[in-house]
């Protein structure tokens, strides 16, 4: 839920202030929590984190859920193509890529409560 994600974001933020901003795992956790909480700061940092670690598939999938909910198929295409290239694409992601390539909306869900 959003309240839980907000608490997690605060905990990751506190940890980063004590441990330093070089920890990719802490920055990733903070970004993930912010995305789930609907905090726009998560969207501001996600691409940088994925550039640093392209094989962070879980984080990429959370971002794809957000992009699908926001109706941004064009922005999702490179992320879906990366999953295909990495050989980890799921059936629902393949269908999403087909729709996104046509400029059509798609919906991906993982069971996480991702805000609209």
C-alpha positions in Angstrom: 0.0 0.0 0.0 1.0 3.6 -0.5 1.6 4.3 3.3 3.9 1.3 3.5 5.8 2.5 0.4 6.1 6.0 1.9 7.6 4.5 5.1 10.0 2.4 3.1 11.1 5.5 1.2 11.8 7.3 4.4 13.8 4.4 5.8 15.9 4.2 2.6 16.4 8.0 2.6 17.6 7.8 6.2 19.9 5.0 5.4 21.4 6.9 2.4 22.0 9.9 4.6 24.1 7.7 7.0 25.8 5.4 4.5 26.4 7.8 1.6 24.8 8.1 -1.9 27.2 5.6 -3.6 25.1 2.6 -2.6 23.2 1.4 -5.7 21.1 -0.9 -3.6 20.0 1.8 -1.3 19.3 4.2 -4.2 17.4 1.5 -5.9 15.4 0.7 -2.8 14.5 4.4 -2.4 13.5 4.8 -6.0 11.4 1.6 -6.0 9.6 2.8 -2.8 9.1 6.2 -4.3 7.6 4.7 -7.5 5.2 2.6 -5.5 4.2 5.5 -3.3 3.5 7.6 -6.4 6.3 10.1 -5.6 7.5 11.7 -8.8 11.1 11.7 -7.6 11.2 8.0 -8.3 10.6 8.7 -12.0 13.4 11.2 -12.0 16.0 8.7 -11.0 14.9 5.3 -12.4 16.5 5.7 -15.8 19.9 6.6 -14.2 19.7 3.5 -12.0 18.8 1.2 -15.0 21.7 2.8 -17.0 24.0 1.8 -14.2 22.7 -1.7 -13.9 20.8 -2.8 -17.0 20.1 -6.2 -15.6 18.1 -4.9 -12.7 15.0 -6.6 -14.2 12.8 -6.3 -11.1 13.3 -2.6 -11.0 12.7 -2.3 -14.7 9.5 -4.3 -14.3 8.3 -1.9 -11.6 9.0 1.0 -14.0 7.1 -0.8 -16.8 4.1 -1.1 -14.5 4.2 2.6 -13.9 4.6 3.4 -17.6 1.7 1.1 -18.4 -0.5 2.7 -15.8 0.4 6.2 -17.1 -0.4 5.3 -20.7 3.2 5.8 -22.0 3.8 2.9 -24.4 6.5 4.7 -26.3 8.6 5.2 -23.2 8.1 1.5 -22.4 9.4 0.1 -25.7 13.2 0.3 -24.9 12.6 -1.3 -21.5 10.5 -4.1 -23.0 13.1 -4.6 -25.8 15.8 -4.9 -23.2 13.9 -7.7 -21.4 13.6 -9.5 -24.7 17.3 -8.9 -25.5 18.3 -10.2 -22.0 16.2 -13.4 -22.6 14.0 -12.8 -19.6 10.8 -11.5 -21.3 7.6 -13.0 -20.0 4.6 -13.8 -22.1 2.6 -10.7 -20.9 5.6 -8.5 -21.6 5.9 -9.8 -25.2 2.2 -8.9 -25.7 2.9 -5.5 -24.1 5.8 -4.9 -26.5 3.7 -5.8 -29.5 1.0 -3.2 -28.3 3.6 -0.6 -27.3 5.3 -0.8 -30.7 1.9 -0.1 -32.3 1.5 2.9 -30.0 -1.3 1.2 -28.1 -1.7 1.1 -24.3 -1.0 -2.0 -22.4 -1.3 -3.1 -18.8 1.3 -5.0 -16.8 0.6 -6.1 -13.2 2.8 -8.0 -10.8 0.5 -8.0 -7.7 2.3 -4.9 -6.3 0.1 -2.0 -5.6 1.4 0.4 -8.2 -0.3 3.8 -8.2 -2.1 5.0 -11.3 
